[in-house]
Amino acid sequence: MPERAPASFPREREAEVIVVGGGPAGSTVATTLAEAGHRVLLLDKAAFPRHKACSEYINPAAAQLLGQLGLGDDILRAGAHRMAAMLVHAPDGRRFVADFARAEPGQAAFGLSRYRLDHLLLERAKAAGVTVRERAHVRQVVREGGRVVGVAATINGDREWLRSSLVIGADGHNSVVSRELGLDTTVRWPRKTGLVAHYRGVTGLVRSGEMHVASGLYAGLAPLEDGLTNVAVVAGGHAVTARSGSIEAFFTESLRAIPAVARKLDGAERVGGIRGAGAMARRARRTAGAGYLLIGDAASFLDPFTGDGIYEALRAAQLAAPVASVALRAGDTSAVALDPYRIARRRAFTAKRHVCWIVQGFIHAPPLMNYVTARLSRREELALTLSGVLGNFYPASQALSPRFLARLLRP
Ligand SMILES: Cc1cc2nc3c(=O)[nH]c(=O)nc-3n(C[C@H](O)[C@H](O)[C@H](O)COP(=O)(O)OP(=O)(O)OC[C@H]3O[C@@H](n4cnc5c(N)ncnc54)[C@H](O)[C@@H]3O)c2cc1C
């Protein structure tokens, strides 16, 4: 990354804020800043609508945030499938119901393809006054005197240098902004690969989605719009790279190996290809610094099992926007001025992250997963607490209290 902008780097700002990436995080922060009166340019390398490797499960708290953005009716019109509960199956076949509606009336998760969801969010950003440039691939972050002052992007085949007071990296799992700033860290565990596809004709999913934990992998089923179902397999990265056959064979054999999933897929047909993402867990060393913020997956992501990704992307955008707005109005986008975002993230996400690590421990140890699932299936009050925590509408601290953990684990 150049420490100095090239001589040709414009002196005039293209926008107050450049947002790199138009997924849920980028579109949402761009919308919120534009509505606060800021001049925002959003760059995305894709042309929308576009698919994204994702299980396409919108957890209850994410659904609420979409409602706050004024998109509640739009996602229903787009065909979002309402899920009052998530059924979590242990390797021995026992199951626990994360019943959101029973934990708190009115709570529900939704299934909607990212093809539709992300397009709605990007259109919302345009309507709020954001300048959106698609097929705009950011290649470099430009720094001057130790602070970020803009980006270089390939747009329609031409290299463009763009200056701004603030760059927000919302460019997902392989964030170029994080990489260019030297903020990527190596997450050694878990190292998993996620594979997803759409199916038509999956039976038995009406008011819930399903997770099935098996030895070395798990599968997810989420009903979507138009009778489609998102089918996902998440396995150790090594198991995927060391497979003997094709990805397609690995995917279908993994699903066949879980009898309850195989039964639901019997007679169903796959629509379109298999999409995937490897080494999914990531974390940036810092999420705020002189002239930049990182949000969504560009900042961190652990694993799709708990369905937190879209929620965290929307929530991080909601936390970043007011900090950015105050800094821009004050004409001070220094590391100190932007630091409140880092603190707000810690408050918002740390406890849930600990819950997610505990869940990772369970799904990696089949006997423990069997044991905990059996306990949850017999103790409704524990199951309801965990439902609210997994859905992010109860504080995560409730599932970390010694009392809760003792009642969950006590033989
Ligand atoms: C297999 C799998 C299953 C998942 N299932 C779920 C689930 O069911 N529920 C859930 O909540 N979360 C799930 N997640 C996580 C979820 O997909 C992410 O957390 C979420 O997409 C993060 O949103 P984002 O806006 O940060 O990034 P993204 O959605 O990845 O958006 C990033 C955008 O940046 C653009 N971009 C990237 N690089 C550049 C560049 N250099 N220049 C310009 N543009 C760029 C991309 O085109 C993209 O549009 C899953 C993830 C995986 C891998």
The ligand as an SDF file (V2000), in Angstrom:
LIG
                    3D

 53 58  0  0  0  0  0  0  0  0999 V2000
  -21.4470  -20.3990    3.7900 C   0  0  0  0  0  0  0  0  0  0  0  0
  -21.9470  -19.2060    4.5730 C   0  0  0  0  0  0  0  0  0  0  0  0
  -23.2110  -19.2380    5.1210 C   0  0  0  0  0  0  0  0  0  0  0  0
  -23.6790  -18.1420    5.8510 C   0  0  0  0  0  0  0  0  0  0  0  0
  -24.9490  -18.1730    6.3500 N   0  0  0  0  0  0  0  0  0  0  0  0
  -25.4280  -17.1170    7.0310 C   0  0  0  0  0  0  0  0  0  0  0  0
  -26.7670  -17.0890    7.4670 C   0  0  0  0  0  0  0  0  0  0  0  0
  -27.5560  -18.0030    7.2160 O   0  0  0  0  0  0  0  0  0  0  0  0
  -27.1950  -16.0070    8.1720 N   0  0  0  0  0  0  0  0  0  0  0  0
  -26.3710  -14.9610    8.4410 C   0  0  0  0  0  0  0  0  0  0  0  0
  -26.8030  -14.0040    9.1000 O   0  0  0  0  0  0  0  0  0  0  0  0
  -25.1100  -14.9320    7.9960 N   0  0  0  0  0  0  0  0  0  0  0  0
  -24.6150  -15.9710    7.2770 C   0  0  0  0  0  0  0  0  0  0  0  0
  -23.3470  -15.9400    6.7830 N   0  0  0  0  0  0  0  0  0  0  0  0
  -22.5540  -14.7380    6.9950 C   0  0  0  0  0  0  0  0  0  0  0  0
  -23.0080  -13.5950    6.0890 C   0  0  0  0  0  0  0  0  0  0  0  0
  -23.0500  -14.0330    4.7600 O   0  0  0  0  0  0  0  0  0  0  0  0
  -22.0630  -12.4220    6.2450 C   0  0  0  0  0  0  0  0  0  0  0  0
  -21.7920  -12.2040    7.5980 O   0  0  0  0  0  0  0  0  0  0  0  0
  -22.6400  -11.1450    5.6190 C   0  0  0  0  0  0  0  0  0  0  0  0
  -22.7960  -11.3170    4.2430 O   0  0  0  0  0  0  0  0  0  0  0  0
  -21.7240   -9.9700    5.9010 C   0  0  0  0  0  0  0  0  0  0  0  0
  -22.1670   -8.8580    5.1790 O   0  0  0  0  0  0  0  0  0  0  0  0
  -21.1350   -7.7580    4.6510 P   0  0  0  0  0  0  0  0  0  0  0  0
  -21.9470   -6.6580    4.0890 O   0  0  0  0  0  0  0  0  0  0  0  0
  -20.1320   -7.4780    5.6940 O   0  0  0  0  0  0  0  0  0  0  0  0
  -20.3000   -8.4880    3.4930 O   0  0  0  0  0  0  0  0  0  0  0  0
  -20.7980   -9.1390    2.1310 P   0  0  0  0  0  0  0  0  0  0  0  0
  -22.1970   -9.5250    2.2100 O   0  0  0  0  0  0  0  0  0  0  0  0
  -19.7850  -10.1810    1.8070 O   0  0  0  0  0  0  0  0  0  0  0  0
  -20.6690   -7.9670    1.0880 O   0  0  0  0  0  0  0  0  0  0  0  0
  -19.4180   -7.4850    0.6730 C   0  0  0  0  0  0  0  0  0  0  0  0
  -19.5780   -6.7520   -0.6430 C   0  0  0  0  0  0  0  0  0  0  0  0
  -18.3160   -6.1680   -0.9620 O   0  0  0  0  0  0  0  0  0  0  0  0
  -18.0580   -6.3240   -2.3470 C   0  0  0  0  0  0  0  0  0  0  0  0
  -16.5940   -6.3050   -2.5030 N   0  0  0  0  0  0  0  0  0  0  0  0
  -15.7160   -7.2170   -2.0420 C   0  0  0  0  0  0  0  0  0  0  0  0
  -14.4570   -6.8370   -2.3710 N   0  0  0  0  0  0  0  0  0  0  0  0
  -14.5680   -5.6560   -3.0420 C   0  0  0  0  0  0  0  0  0  0  0  0
  -13.6330   -4.7800   -3.6280 C   0  0  0  0  0  0  0  0  0  0  0  0
  -12.3070   -5.0180   -3.5960 N   0  0  0  0  0  0  0  0  0  0  0  0
  -14.0930   -3.6630   -4.2530 N   0  0  0  0  0  0  0  0  0  0  0  0
  -15.4270   -3.4020   -4.2960 C   0  0  0  0  0  0  0  0  0  0  0  0
  -16.3550   -4.2180   -3.7650 N   0  0  0  0  0  0  0  0  0  0  0  0
  -15.9230   -5.3140   -3.1340 C   0  0  0  0  0  0  0  0  0  0  0  0
  -18.6840   -7.6590   -2.7010 C   0  0  0  0  0  0  0  0  0  0  0  0
  -18.9950   -7.7230   -4.0800 O   0  0  0  0  0  0  0  0  0  0  0  0
  -19.9320   -7.6740   -1.8010 C   0  0  0  0  0  0  0  0  0  0  0  0
  -21.0610   -7.1630   -2.4880 O   0  0  0  0  0  0  0  0  0  0  0  0
  -22.8520  -17.0050    6.0430 C   0  0  0  0  0  0  0  0  0  0  0  0
  -21.5740  -16.9840    5.4860 C   0  0  0  0  0  0  0  0  0  0  0  0
  -21.1250  -18.0560    4.7490 C   0  0  0  0  0  0  0  0  0  0  0  0
  -19.7590  -17.9860    4.1260 C   0  0  0  0  0  0  0  0  0  0  0  0
  1  2  1  0
  2  3  1  0
  2 52  2  0
  3  4  2  0
  4  5  1  0
  4 50  1  0
  5  6  2  0
  6  7  1  0
  6 13  1  0
  7  8  2  0
  7  9  1  0
  9 10  1  0
 10 11  2  0
 10 12  1  0
 12 13  2  0
 13 14  1  0
 14 15  1  0
 14 50  1  0
 15 16  1  0
 16 17  1  0
 16 18  1  0
 18 19  1  0
 18 20  1  0
 20 21  1  0
 20 22  1  0
 22 23  1  0
 23 24  1  0
 24 25  2  0
 24 26  1  0
 24 27  1  0
 27 28  1  0
 28 29  2  0
 28 30  1  0
 28 31  1  0
 31 32  1  0
 32 33  1  0
 33 34  1  0
 33 48  1  0
 34 35  1  0
 35 36  1  0
 35 46  1  0
 36 37  1  0
 36 45  1  0
 37 38  2  0
 38 39  1  0
 39 40  1  0
 39 45  2  0
 40 41  1  0
 40 42  2  0
 42 43  1  0
 43 44  2  0
 44 45  1  0
 46 47  1  0
 46 48  1  0
 48 49  1  0
 50 51  2  0
 51 52  1  0
 52 53  1  0
M  END
$$$$
